Amino acid sequence: MTERFGGYQNEIYLQGLGGTFPPCSTDATKLEESAREILEPGPFWYVAGSAGSGATARANREAFDRWRLVPRMLTGATERDLSTTVLGTPVPAPVLLAPVGVQSIVHEGAEPAAARAAASVGLPYVMSTASSTSIEDVAEASGEGPRWFQLYWPTDNDVCASILARAKAAGFTTLVVTLDTWTLAWRPNDLDHAYLPFIKGVGLGVPLSDPVFRGLLEKTPEEDPPTAILRWISMITGTDSTWDRLPFLREHWDGPIVLKGIQHPDDARRAVDAGMDGIVVSNHGGRQVDGAVASLDALPEIVAAVGDRLEILFDSGIRTGADIAKALALGAKAVLVGRPWVYGLAHAGEDGVRHVLRSLLADLDLTMGLSGHRRLADLTPGSLTRS
């Protein structure tokens, strides 16, 4: 039997007797508001903002409200087991930290702080190619914790191969390839503040520490930062890849490969045909296509199409334990959570991330028990009703 995550609430109450309170709210739906009070407008909106009018981000949350858990009684749910294995990675609960770049804009502890927090609770940390720090630094911070690597796909094959080799050597076990962000969407909040951290060299910890990328430059990034920055930006944006490039990734990565950004059953089928091991049903938290389908609305049809042939993960809109339970009931093997723990990082660094993760796990644990579910396998479409 795995750890009783729900016990975190007792810990909070007991610490309160001594005057110690959580570093930020236990309600992840309130963290955006409080983070806005402590972050400058540029960094805040880079995290909180969405594409266009924000319709897709709103749709993600509204989709969860259309599904309702139907609690069952007298099921003996005193003890719960949330443990599972996701693409060969044993996890104490079906939750991963979604890849989020440029974390140094919200807290000086940046990616290493988040990686340490993830490792402390046993959850996989998915490192972004847009990390503020190097692959090796994040791996060191993660220690024995499970870690996956997310790839923004460079057009230069030699640079891509070098980055993948470094990630593999640093103990990253699963490759997550983001497909939906080959160029930036129209993001009014960022545009209104003319805020893009990459053009200032923030979020380039991976390429600027890569020997192959550095070898392409006449002068080092330290000697000529603008040229290095522009060279990387041109390599990472503006070119949409095609399905026939996927064999290159398989050639250079011998672990599981996951495609992130799948929203259509036909794309999910093509992922199967291409020999991929998993997909993430995701619309990038509403950051890329305004007016797009909510991720949760896309999930059931994709599960019906390919759920028996590869592992399906989910992200976009997760805020509560109930959200996680609903996504699992609709067929996801695990979920990725992004913005909430980034807000935790902004509030209190590593401690803030850990608090948000423990709160989410406690919420999931208690929600499962009180709705009559002892194991993850108990969560099925029959656990829900459509409102």
C-alpha positions in Angstrom: 0.0 0.0 0.0 1.4 3.4 -1.0 1.7 6.5 1.2 -1.6 8.0 2.4 -1.3 11.3 0.7 -4.4 12.6 2.4 -2.5 12.7 5.6 -1.1 16.0 4.5 -4.2 17.8 5.7 -3.6 16.5 9.3 0.0 17.7 9.0 -1.3 21.2 8.1 -3.8 21.3 10.9 -1.2 20.2 13.5 1.4 22.7 12.3 -1.3 25.4 12.5 -1.4 24.8 16.3 2.1 26.1 16.4 1.4 29.1 14.2 2.9 27.6 11.0 0.7 27.9 7.9 1.1 26.8 4.3 3.4 28.9 2.0 0.5 29.5 -0.3 -3.1 28.4 -0.7 -4.1 24.8 -0.7 -6.7 25.7 -3.4 -4.9 25.6 -6.7 -7.6 27.7 -8.3 -6.6 30.6 -6.1 -2.9 30.5 -6.8 -3.0 32.5 -10.0 -4.6 35.4 -8.2 -2.0 35.4 -5.4 0.9 34.9 -7.8 -0.2 38.0 -9.7 0.4 40.0 -6.5 4.0 39.0 -6.2 5.2 38.8 -9.8 6.0 41.6 -12.2 3.4 41.8 -15.1 5.8 40.3 -17.7 6.6 37.1 -15.9 3.1 36.7 -14.5 1.4 36.9 -17.8 4.0 34.7 -19.5 2.8 32.0 -17.2 -0.8 32.8 -16.8 -1.6 34.1 -20.3 -3.1 32.2 -23.2 -3.5 32.5 -26.9 -5.9 35.1 -28.4 -9.0 35.7 -26.3 -8.2 32.9 -23.8 -11.2 30.9 -25.1 -9.3 27.6 -25.1 -8.0 28.0 -21.6 -11.5 28.8 -20.4 -12.9 25.8 -22.3 -10.4 23.5 -20.6 -11.8 24.4 -17.2 -15.4 24.4 -18.3 -15.0 20.9 -19.7 -14.2 19.6 -16.2 -17.4 21.1 -14.9 -19.4 19.2 -17.4 -18.4 15.9 -15.9 -19.4 15.0 -12.3 -18.2 12.2 -10.1 -20.9 9.9 -8.7 -19.8 8.8 -5.2 -20.5 5.3 -4.2 -20.8 4.2 -0.5 -19.6 1.3 1.6 -16.8 0.3 -0.7 -14.2 -0.2 1.9 -12.1 2.7 0.6 -10.4 3.3 3.9 -7.1 2.4 2.2 -6.2 3.6 -1.2 -3.5 2.7 -3.6 -2.6 5.5 -6.1 0.5 3.9 -7.4 1.1 2.9 -11.1 3.7 2.6 -13.8 3.7 5.1 -16.6 5.8 4.1 -19.7 8.1 2.0 -17.5 8.4 4.7 -14.7 7.0 3.5 -11.3 5.2 6.4 -9.7 3.4 6.8 -6.3 0.5 8.6 -8.1 -0.5 9.2 -11.7 0.8 12.8 -11.7 3.8 14.3 -13.5 5.2 17.8 -13.5 4.5 19.2 -17.0 7.4 20.7 -18.9 7.6 24.4 -18.2 10.4 26.6 -19.4 12.2 29.8 -18.2 11.3 29.2 -14.5 14.0 31.7 -13.5 11.5 34.4 -14.4 9.3 33.5 -11.4 12.0 32.4 -8.8 15.7 32.4 -8.6 15.6 28.7 -7.6 14.3 28.0 -11.1 14.2 24.5 -12.6 16.5 22.8 -10.0 14.2 23.9 -7.2 11.2 22.3 -9.0 13.2 19.2 -9.8 14.2 18.7 -6.1 10.5 19.2 -5.0 9.3 16.6 -7.5 12.0 14.1 -6.4 11.0 14.6 -2.8 7.5 13.4 -3.4 8.5 10.8 -6.0 6.8 12.4 -9.0 8.5 12.5 -12.5 9.9 15.9 -13.4 9.6 16.6 -17.1 12.4 19.0 -18.0 11.7 21.6 -20.8 14.2 22.3 -23.6 13.5 25.9 -22.7 15.0 25.5 -19.2 16.8 28.3 -17.6 19.6 25.9 -16.6 21.4 23.0 -18.2 20.4 19.4 -18.6 23.1 18.4 -16.2 22.2 20.9 -13.5 18.6 19.7 -13.5 19.6 16.1 -13.4 21.9 16.8 -10.4 19.1 18.6 -8.6 16.7 15.7 -9.3 19.1 13.2 -7.7 17.4 9.8 -7.6 14.0 11.2 -8.7 12.4 10.1 -11.9 12.9 12.5 -14.8 11.8 12.8 -18.4 13.0 15.2 -21.0 10.8 17.4 -23.2 12.1 18.3 -26.7 11.4 21.4 -28.7 12.7 20.0 -32.0 15.7 21.9 -33.5 16.0 21.9 -37.2 19.7 21.1 -37.0 19.9 17.3 -36.7 23.4 17.4 -35.1 22.3 19.7 -32.4 19.2 17.7 -31.8 21.2 14.5 -31.5 23.6 16.1 -29.1 20.8 17.3 -26.8 19.2 13.9 -26.8 22.5 12.2 -26.0 23.1 14.6 -23.1 19.6 13.9 -21.7 20.1 10.2 -21.9 23.5 10.4 -20.3 22.0 12.5 -17.5 19.4 9.8 -16.6 16.3 11.1 -18.3 14.3 8.0 -19.3 11.4 9.2 -21.5 11.3 11.7 -24.3 8.3 14.0 -24.6 8.2 15.7 -28.0 6.1 18.8 -28.1 4.4 19.2 -31.5 2.2 22.2 -31.0 4.7 25.0 -30.4 6.9 25.2 -33.4 6.1 28.9 -33.5 4.6 31.1 -30.8 0.9 31.8 -31.0 -0.6 35.3 -30.9 -0.5 35.9 -27.1 -1.8 39.4 -26.4 -0.7 39.5 -22.8 2.9 38.9 -23.7 2.6 41.3 -26.7 1.1 44.1 -24.6 4.1 44.0 -22.3 6.5 43.2 -25.2 7.8 40.4 -23.0 9.6 37.5 -24.5 12.4 36.1 -22.2 14.2 34.2 -24.9 15.4 37.3 -26.7 17.2 38.3 -23.6 18.9 34.9 -23.3 16.6 33.6 -20.6 15.4 30.0 -21.1 18.5 29.0 -23.2 20.2 26.9 -20.6 20.1 23.8 -22.8 21.5 25.2 -26.1 24.1 27.6 -24.6 25.6 24.7 -22.7 25.5 22.3 -25.7 28.9 21.7 -27.3 27.6 21.0 -30.8 25.5 24.2 -30.8 28.4 26.2 -29.5 30.6 24.8 -32.2 28.3 26.4 -34.9 29.1 29.8 -33.6 32.1 32.0 -34.6 32.1 33.5 -31.1 31.0 32.0 -27.9 27.6 32.9 -26.4 29.5 34.7 -23.7 31.4 36.8 -26.2 28.5 37.5 -28.6 25.1 36.8 -26.8 22.8 38.3 -29.5 24.2 36.1 -32.3 23.9 32.9 -30.2 20.3 33.8 -29.2 19.2 34.5 -32.7 20.8 31.4 -34.0 18.9 29.2 -31.5 15.6 31.0 -32.0 15.8 30.5 -35.7 16.6 26.8 -35.1 13.8 26.2 -32.8 10.9 28.2 -34.2 9.3 28.8 -37.6 9.5 25.3 -39.0 6.7 22.7 -38.6 8.0 19.2 -38.7 6.4 16.3 -40.5 5.6 12.7 -39.6 8.4 11.4 -41.7 11.0 13.0 -39.3 10.0 10.7 -36.4 12.3 7.9 -37.3 15.2 10.3 -36.5 14.1 10.5 -32.9 13.8 6.7 -32.6 17.3 6.4 -34.0 18.7 8.7 -31.3 16.5 7.8 -28.4 16.3 4.2 -27.1 13.7 4.8 -24.4 9.9 5.6 -24.6 8.9 8.4 -26.9 5.7 10.4 -26.3 4.1 12.9 -28.6 2.6 15.9 -26.8 -0.1 18.1 -28.3 -2.4 15.4 -29.8 -6.1 16.6 -30.1 -7.5 14.5 -33.0 -8.0 10.7 -33.2 -6.4 10.5 -36.6 -3.2 12.1 -35.2 -3.3 9.6 -32.4 -3.6 6.7 -34.9 -0.6 8.1 -36.8 1.4 8.1 -33.6 0.6 4.4 -33.2 1.6 3.7 -36.8 4.9 5.6 -36.3 5.7 3.3 -33.4 5.4 5.9 -30.6 5.0 4.7 -27.1 2.6 7.3 -25.8 0.8 10.6 -26.5 -0.2 13.5 -24.4 -3.7 14.8 -25.1 -3.0 18.5 -24.7 -3.7 21.9 -26.1 -0.7 23.4 -24.3 -3.0 24.8 -21.6 -4.7 27.0 -24.1 -1.5 28.8 -25.0 -1.3 28.0 -28.7 -4.6 27.9 -30.6 -7.4 30.2 -29.6 -10.9 28.7 -29.9 -9.6 25.1 -29.9 -11.3 22.0 -28.5 -10.9 21.5 -24.7 -8.4 18.7 -24.0 -10.9 16.9 -21.8 -13.5 16.9 -24.6 -10.9 15.4 -27.0 -9.8 12.7 -24.6 -12.7 10.1 -24.8 -12.6 9.8 -28.6 -8.8 9.5 -28.6 -9.0 6.8 -25.9 -11.6 4.9 -28.0 -9.3 5.1 -31.1 -6.0 4.1 -29.6 -6.3 3.4 -25.9 -5.5 -0.2 -26.3 -2.3 0.4 -28.4 -0.3 3.1 -26.5 -0.3 4.9 -23.2 -2.4 8.1 -23.1 -1.5 10.9 -20.9 -3.4 14.2 -20.4 -2.8 17.8 -19.6 -4.4 21.2 -19.9 -6.6 22.6 -17.2 -5.8 20.3 -14.2 -6.3 22.2 -10.9 -7.8 19.8 -8.4 -7.8 16.2 -7.3 -11.3 15.8 -8.8 -9.9 17.0 -12.2 -7.3 14.3 -12.0 -9.9 11.6 -11.1 -12.1 12.7 -14.0 -9.3 12.5 -16.6 -8.3 9.1 -15.3 -11.9 7.9 -15.4 -12.1 9.0 -19.1 -9.1 6.9 -20.0 -5.9 8.8 -19.2 -3.1 6.7 -17.6 -1.7 9.8 -15.9 -1.9 13.6 -16.0 0.6 16.4 -16.3 0.2 19.5 -14.1 1.8 22.8 -15.1 0.7 26.3 -13.9 -0.3 25.4 -10.3 3.2 24.3 -9.2 4.8 27.2 -11.1 2.8 29.5 -9.0 4.0 27.6 -6.0 7.5 28.1 -7.2 6.8 31.9 -7.4 5.5 31.9 -3.8 8.2 29.9 -2.0 10.6 28.2 -4.3 11.2 24.5 -3.7 8.9 24.5 -0.6 6.1 26.1 -2.6 6.3 23.5 -5.4 6.4 20.7 -2.8 3.4 22.2 -1.0 1.3 22.5 -4.2 2.2 18.9 -5.2 1.4 17.5 -1.8 -1.9 19.4 -1.7 -2.9 18.1 -5.1 -2.0 14.5 -4.2 -3.9 14.8 -0.9 -6.9 16.2 -2.7 -6.8 13.3 -5.2 -6.4 10.7 -2.4 -9.3 12.0 -0.4 -11.5 12.5 -3.4 -10.9 8.9 -4.5 -11.7 7.5 -1.0 -14.8 9.7 -0.4 -16.2 8.8 -3.9 -15.7 5.1 -3.2 -12.6 4.3 -5.2 -9.8 2.2 -3.7 -7.6 1.8 -6.8 -6.9 3.7 -9.9 -8.5 0.9 -11.9 -11.8 1.6 -10.1 -12.0 4.9 -12.0 -14.0 4.3 -15.2 -16.5 6.2 -17.3 -19.1 4.7 -15.0 -17.6 6.7 -12.2 -18.9 9.9 -13.9 -22.1 11.5 -15.1 -22.4 14.2 -17.7 -24.1 17.4 -16.3 
